[in-house]
Amino acid sequence: MCCQGLEEQHIAMPNQTTMPQVLWMLASDFKFMGRLEEALEAAGESVALMRDVVLDQPSTPSPDLALSLNNLSIYLSDLGHREEALEAVQECVGLCRDLARDRPNSFNPDLALSLNNLSIYLSDLGHREEALEAVRESVALYGDLARDRPNTFNPDLASSLNTFSNCLSDLGHREEALEAVRECAALYHDLAQDRPSAFNPHLANSLNTLSNSHSNLGHREEALEAVRECVALCRDLARDRPNSFNPDFALSLNNLSIYLSDLGHREEALEAVRESVALRRDLARDRPNAFNPDLASSLNTFSNCLSDLGHREEALEAVRECGALYRDLAHDRPNAFNPDLC
């Protein structure tokens, strides 16, 4: 999901705010409003200005540059520029590692967060072993931090546990994946109870991951229960902020359709995935690089549901469109999309 753990970082602004920091804050505001191209432009300009500042002190790692690179990577990822996002966050991790080596109390949180984001981008590009290694380090760092300051770091620990579960699942470690996401969902349930506006998006994401983990282990009823709760949360979130949460809502509907179909609820399954396809088609029309993979996934589910109900011509049309999309995606990123094409 879009809220799958990627987090922006913020610093307290000094009395004399610099131009790079103004651009940094402007990028965050643009992202909140769903104006992603403008967010990316502002973030890129902020990084460029930060680099100019660092040129005067090349031997000193810059926290501001590291944080700007982390945020830039998120805006790049939001717009489907995955290779560039990975490059930006790798530079960020290197800077954070240098900073944390000298001052772990101050910079281990930044290192942990950048490692979590690194894991997500590596996974998106099919580098699964490296993704698992990065997030395992992130979880260990956040575990230590949350042990001493749970009120501050439990949200971050929960985010990394969600990423950890996804990576474990991608590599077939299903029991460990379920254990990780159960801990994650429990943390988010507690957090959302006190601050629903802040943590309901993350709770929804963890419930989606929890449903996938249950499904991977054949726990179909539990998978359906978790994803129904996820869909309800996402529907409410998307109603208030469609630009931000329609991607998550579409994903949860696609998964709901799969789990309904697994239990024989075929009409409900078709209804859910039809809504998912409509949402993802709108998203892909505006940002094909970011959302064509998701549209292809929902079209595949849509075709299966149509076929289950005997609508074979429509099923063929849907799977043809799905195959064409995956063929184009696999041409550019074979490691990530050849398995889907097969």
C-alpha positions in Angstrom: 0.0 0.0 0.0 1.0 3.6 -0.4 1.2 4.0 3.3 3.3 0.9 3.5 5.9 2.3 5.8 7.6 5.0 3.7 8.0 8.0 6.1 9.1 11.5 5.6 11.5 12.9 8.2 11.3 16.4 9.7 13.6 18.5 11.8 12.8 21.4 14.1 13.4 24.6 12.2 15.8 27.2 13.6 14.7 30.8 14.1 16.5 31.6 10.8 15.0 29.2 8.3 17.1 28.5 5.3 15.8 28.4 1.7 16.4 24.6 1.4 14.3 24.0 4.5 11.5 26.3 3.1 11.5 24.1 0.0 11.5 21.0 2.1 8.4 22.2 4.0 6.8 23.3 0.8 7.3 19.8 -0.7 5.6 18.2 2.3 2.6 20.5 1.9 2.3 19.7 -1.8 2.4 16.0 -1.0 -0.4 16.4 1.6 -2.5 18.1 -1.1 -1.8 15.3 -3.6 0.2 17.6 -5.9 3.0 15.2 -6.3 4.9 16.6 -9.3 5.2 19.9 -7.5 6.3 18.1 -4.4 9.0 16.4 -6.3 10.2 19.6 -7.9 10.5 21.4 -4.6 12.2 18.4 -3.0 14.7 18.2 -5.8 15.5 21.8 -5.6 16.0 21.5 -1.8 18.5 18.6 -2.2 20.4 20.6 -4.8 20.7 23.6 -2.5 21.7 21.3 0.4 24.5 19.9 -1.8 25.8 23.4 -2.3 26.0 23.9 1.4 27.8 20.6 1.9 30.4 21.5 -0.6 31.8 24.0 1.9 32.3 21.2 4.5 32.8 18.0 2.5 34.3 16.1 5.4 31.3 16.5 7.7 28.2 14.3 7.0 25.1 16.5 6.7 21.9 15.5 8.6 19.9 18.0 6.5 21.1 16.5 3.3 20.4 13.0 4.5 16.8 13.9 5.5 16.2 15.7 2.2 17.4 12.7 0.2 15.1 10.5 2.2 12.1 12.7 1.4 13.1 13.1 -2.2 13.2 9.3 -2.6 9.6 9.1 -1.4 8.4 11.7 -3.9 10.3 9.9 -6.7 8.7 6.6 -5.6 5.2 8.2 -5.5 5.6 9.1 -9.2 7.0 5.7 -10.2 10.6 6.6 -10.5 11.8 3.6 -8.6 15.4 3.4 -9.7 16.0 7.1 -8.9 14.2 6.6 -5.5 16.5 3.7 -4.7 19.6 5.8 -5.6 18.5 8.7 -3.4 17.8 6.5 -0.4 21.0 4.6 -0.7 22.9 7.9 -0.5 20.7 8.8 2.5 21.5 5.5 4.3 25.3 6.0 3.7 25.1 9.5 5.3 22.9 8.3 8.2 25.3 5.4 8.9 28.2 7.8 9.1 26.3 10.1 11.4 25.1 7.2 13.6 28.6 5.8 14.0 29.7 9.0 15.8 26.5 9.9 17.5 24.2 6.8 17.8 21.8 8.4 20.4 21.0 11.2 18.0 21.1 9.4 14.6 20.1 5.8 15.1 16.4 6.8 14.5 17.3 8.3 11.1 19.4 5.3 10.2 16.6 2.9 11.1 14.0 4.9 9.0 16.2 5.2 6.0 17.0 1.4 6.1 13.2 0.7 6.2 12.7 2.8 3.1 15.7 1.3 1.4 14.1 -2.1 2.0 10.9 -1.1 0.4 12.6 0.2 -2.8 14.8 -2.8 -3.0 11.8 -5.1 -2.8 9.9 -3.0 -5.4 12.8 -3.7 -7.8 13.0 -7.4 -7.0 16.1 -7.4 -4.8 14.5 -9.5 -2.1 17.5 -10.7 -0.1 19.0 -7.3 0.1 15.6 -5.9 1.1 15.3 -8.4 4.0 18.8 -7.6 5.2 18.0 -3.9 5.3 14.8 -4.1 7.1 16.1 -6.7 9.6 18.6 -4.1 10.7 15.9 -1.4 10.9 13.7 -3.6 13.1 16.7 -4.3 15.4 17.4 -0.6 15.8 13.8 0.4 16.3 13.4 -2.5 18.8 16.2 -1.1 21.0 14.8 2.5 20.7 11.2 1.5 21.5 12.4 -0.5 24.5 13.7 2.7 26.1 11.1 5.1 24.7 7.9 3.2 23.6 5.8 6.3 23.3 8.2 7.8 20.8 9.3 4.8 18.8 6.5 2.3 18.8 5.0 3.8 15.7 8.4 3.4 13.9 8.8 -0.1 15.2 5.4 -1.0 13.9 6.2 0.5 10.4 9.4 -1.6 10.1 7.7 -4.7 11.3 5.2 -4.3 8.5 8.0 -4.0 6.0 9.8 -6.9 7.6 6.7 -9.1 7.3 6.3 -8.3 3.6 10.0 -9.2 3.0 9.8 -12.4 4.9 6.6 -13.3 2.9 8.3 -12.5 -0.4 11.0 -15.1 0.4 8.6 -17.8 1.7 9.2 -17.4 5.4 5.5 -17.4 6.1 5.3 -18.2 9.8 7.8 -15.5 10.6 6.0 -13.1 8.4 2.7 -13.7 10.3 4.4 -13.3 13.6 5.9 -10.0 12.6 2.7 -8.5 11.2 0.7 -9.6 14.2 3.0 -7.6 16.4 2.7 -4.7 14.0 -1.1 -4.7 13.9 -1.3 -5.0 17.7 0.9 -1.9 18.0 -1.2 0.1 15.5 -4.5 -0.9 17.1 -3.2 0.6 20.3 -1.9 3.7 18.6 -5.1 4.2 16.5 -7.2 3.9 19.6 -5.7 7.1 21.0 -5.0 8.9 17.8 -7.2 7.6 15.0 -6.5 10.4 12.5 -2.8 9.8 12.7 -2.7 6.0 12.8 -5.8 4.6 11.0 -3.9 4.7 7.7 -1.1 2.6 9.2 -3.5 0.3 10.9 -5.2 -0.3 7.5 -1.9 -1.1 5.9 -1.0 -3.5 8.7 -4.4 -5.2 8.4 -3.8 -5.7 4.7 -0.5 -7.3 5.3 -2.0 -9.4 8.1 -4.7 -10.7 5.7 -2.0 -11.6 3.2 0.0 -13.5 5.8 -3.1 -15.5 6.9 -3.9 -16.3 3.3 -0.4 -17.5 2.6 -0.8 -20.0 5.4 -4.3 -21.1 4.3 -6.2 -19.2 7.1 -8.9 -18.0 4.8 -11.5 -16.9 7.3 -8.9 -14.9 9.2 -7.6 -13.4 6.0 -11.1 -12.3 5.0 -11.8 -10.8 8.5 -8.6 -8.7 8.4 -9.1 -7.4 4.9 -12.8 -6.5 5.6 -11.6 -4.3 8.5 -8.9 -2.8 6.2 -11.4 -2.0 3.4 -13.7 -0.2 5.9 -10.9 1.9 7.1 -9.6 2.7 3.6 -13.1 3.6 2.4 -13.4 6.2 5.2 -9.9 7.6 4.5 -10.4 7.8 0.8 -13.7 9.6 1.2 -12.0 12.4 3.0 -8.7 12.5 1.1 -9.1 10.6 -2.2 -5.8 11.8 -3.7 -3.9 10.4 -0.9 -5.8 7.2 -0.1 -7.5 5.9 -3.3 -4.4 3.8 -4.0 -4.7 2.0 -0.7 -8.4 1.7 -1.1 -8.0 0.1 -4.5 -5.5 -2.4 -3.2 -7.6 -3.4 -0.3 -10.6 -4.0 -2.6 -8.5 -6.2 -4.9 -7.4 -8.3 -1.9 -10.9 -8.5 -0.6 -12.0 -9.8 -3.9 -9.4 -12.5 -3.8 -10.3 -13.7 -0.3 -14.1 -13.6 -1.1 -13.4 -15.7 -4.1 -11.4 -18.2 -2.1 -14.4 -18.8 0.1 -16.9 -19.1 -2.8 -18.5 -15.6 -2.5 -18.2 -15.0 -6.2 -20.7 -12.2 -6.7 -19.2 -10.1 -3.9 -15.7 -10.8 -5.2 -16.6 -9.5 -8.6 -18.2 -6.4 -7.1 -15.1 -5.6 -5.1 -12.6 -6.0 -7.9 -14.7 -4.1 -10.3 -14.5 -1.1 -8.0 -10.7 -1.7 -7.6 -10.2 -1.7 -11.4 -12.2 1.5 -11.8 -10.1 3.3 -9.2 -6.8 2.0 -10.5 -7.7 2.9 -14.1 -8.2 6.5 -13.0 -5.0 6.5 -11.1 -3.0 4.9 -14.0 -4.5 7.4 -16.4 -2.8 10.3 -14.5 0.4 8.4 -13.4 1.0 5.3 -15.5 4.5 4.8 -14.3 3.3 4.5 -10.7 0.0 2.7 -11.2 0.1 0.5 -14.3 1.5 -2.4 -12.2 -1.4 -2.1 -9.8 -3.9 -1.9 -12.7 -2.5 -5.0 -14.2 -2.9 -6.8 -10.9 -6.5 -5.9 -10.5 -7.3 -6.8 -14.1 -5.9 -10.2 -13.5 -8.1 -10.6 -10.4 -11.1 -9.2 -12.4 -10.5 -11.8 -15.2 -10.5 -14.6 -12.7 -13.7 -13.4 -11.1 -15.5 -13.0 -14.4 -14.3 -16.5 -15.5 -15.6 -18.0 -12.2 -19.1 -16.6 -13.0 -19.0 -17.8 -16.6 -18.5 -14.3 -18.2 -15.8 -15.7 -20.5 -15.7 -13.0 -23.2 -15.2 -10.2 -20.6 -12.7 -12.4 -18.8 -10.6 -12.8 -22.0 -10.8 -9.0 -22.6 -9.5 -8.2 -19.1 -6.7 -10.7 -19.2 -5.6 -9.5 -22.6 -5.3 -6.0 -21.2 -3.5 -7.3 -18.1 -1.0 -9.2 -20.3 -0.2 -6.2 -22.4 0.5 -4.1 -19.4 2.8 -6.8 -17.8 4.6 -7.2 -21.1 5.5 -3.5 -21.2 6.5 -3.5 -17.5 8.6 -6.6 -17.9 10.4 -5.1 -20.9 11.7 -2.3 -18.7 12.0 -4.2 -15.4 12.3 -7.9 -16.1 13.5 -8.9 -12.5 10.4 -7.4 -11.0 7.7 -8.2 -13.6 8.7 -11.4 -15.5 7.1 -13.6 -12.8 3.8 -11.7 -13.3 4.0 -12.1 -17.0 4.4 -15.8 -16.7 
